[in-house]
Amino acid sequence: MKTFKLRNRAGAAQPARATLSPGVWRHVFDAFAKPASLQDAQFRPPLAERADYRAAGVTEARVLGQALQNMAAKFHTTFELSPDAIMLLDQHGFFDCNPAALRMFGCRTRDDFIRKHPAQLSPPKQPGGEDSMSLANQRIAVAYQNGSHQFEWLHRRRDGTEFPSEVLLTALELDGKPVLQATVRDISQRKQNEQALARAVRALRTLSACNEALVRADNEAQLLNSICRLIVETGGYSMAWVGFPEPDTAKTVRPVAQYGHDDGFLATANISWADCERGRGPSGMAIRTGAVQGNQNFLTDPALLPWRQAALARGYRSTIALPLKSAAATLGVLTLYAPEPDAFNDAELALLQKLAEDLAFGIQTLRARVEHLRHAEILRLSLEDSIKAIADTVEMRDPYTAGHQRRVGQLAVVIARELSRPEDTNHGIELAASIHDLGKIAVPAEILAKPSKLTTIEFMLLQNHVQAGFDILKDIKFPWPIASMVLQHHERLDGSGYPRGLRGEQILLESRILAVADVVEAMASDRPYRAALGIEAALQDMARGRGVAYDATVVDACIRLFSEKQFAFLA
C-alpha cells in the first residue's frame, strides 16, 4: 500500500491512499515525470532552473514529488471511483482491478480476478457463435498490435447472469513489460433501449404497410391474408393468424387467415374461446375478455402449457393476442408469435393495438360494403325482374313477336363480346335489349297484330314506342344508360332513323349494337304481315347498310358470328 502526503489549501498535510500495485505506481510516475514531447524537453527549462522556483527556494525533487502526488490523486479518482470496470492484464491474466469491476462481476475481492483469463468472465460462446477463449485472444493480439482495440462483448457474472458490454483495451508498459488496461462498460440499458426502439420501429413499419393493404383491399379474405403476410415479412414475427369465434358447443376459434412458419401448428392447436383449459390461452382469452393478452415466455407461462411443446419446436418463444373489436362485439383475434422471449414492449404493443383497431375497422367496412352491395344487387335484380315481367306482358299482346326481345338480347350480348366490351357493359346491353320494345305497351294491340301494311298514322303511332319506353325508364336509377339505349335503338348512322334523327357518334355504341341485333332478329323471324326472310337475307341487308345506316364494326362482328362462329338463336 502506497501512502503519500498531500497538502490542502491551508497547508495542512493529509494522506492520500490508493490501493494499487507497485508496478502501477511506477507507470504513473513514468507517465508524468517524463517530458510530454520532444518540444517540451528542448524548450522548457528544468524546474530547478526556473526563476520563480529558484526564488522560492524550491528544489526540483520537491516539485516532482508534488506533481506525482497530484497525478496520483487524479489517477485514484479515475481508477478507484470510475463507474466503469477497469482491469489490468498481462500474459498471466488479470493482476489488478477497481471496485467497479468487483461490483459489475459480482466478486467479493480483487483476488477473484487475479490470474483469470478474460474469457473466464464470459460464457463459452459469444452471440455470433464464436468460441470466447479464441476470440478473446484475437482481441488481445489486436490491442497489443494497434495500441488499442474497442469492441462489444458478452460477459458473465459470478452468479451466471450475462450482460452485454463495451470493452476498450489499451496497451501500456509497466516496469518495462507490456500490459493491457481493460475498461468495461455495462451497456445492458443501452441495448434494451436499442431493442425497444427497434421493436417500435418494426411495429410502426408493420402498421404503415398494413394500413396500405387496408386501403387497397377489395374483400375480407384478401385483407386478412395480406395483413398476416405483412406482419411476418415486414415486422419480422415468426407467424401471424386471424381467428373468428364460432357459436358451436365447443366455442371453437376458427383460423381464417395465416402466414409464416406454421408447420401444422394451427391444425392441432384446438383453440377455444370457452372458459376451459384450451380457452385460457391468449387467443381464447382475447376473444372472451376483449382485452389484449400478452404472454412473454412459452417456457414459463402456465397458460401456454397446452401449446408449449409444439410452439417451442417451431421456434415460438412469446406471443400476443389482439382482439378485433367492433362497437357491438369482438369480431375475432389477431395472434402474433415472436422468436424471442419478452418480445412485446409497451411502445410496440401500443402500435400493434392500433393495427388491430384498424384491421377491425377494415373488416367492418368491407362487410358493410358487401352487405350494401348484396342489398343493391337484390334491389337491382328485383327491378330487372319487374321490368322484364312488364316486357313479357307486352309480348303477350303480340303472339307473333313473342320472344323477340329475348333473342335480340342473345345476339346483342355476343356482338358486344366480339367487340371486347366489358362484361358489366354487356349486362347492361342485355337488359336494354330485353326491354327495348317496352314502349309498345302504349301502342294499340290491333296495330301490333295487324296482318297487313300499316298506314302512315299507324306507323307514326308504332314509332312512338321508343319515346314511350324512354319515358317509362328514364327515372329508374340503373348503372347503365338503359333509357337512352331504348330511345336510340331505331336511330341510324345517316340520320334516317327515329325519333330524333341522330347521326354517327351521336348514337350510343350500345344502341348501335341493339339496332343491328333488332333488325337481324326481326328479318329472320315471322311477322303478322310476312313470313320470315331468313338469316342470309338479314346479313345481306346488313352488308348493304354497313357504314351507312349501321355501324361498320358492329355489322362486321355480327356477320362473323353467323358465318364463322356458327351463332344461332336459342329457342
Disulfide bonds with the S-S distance in Angstrom:
none
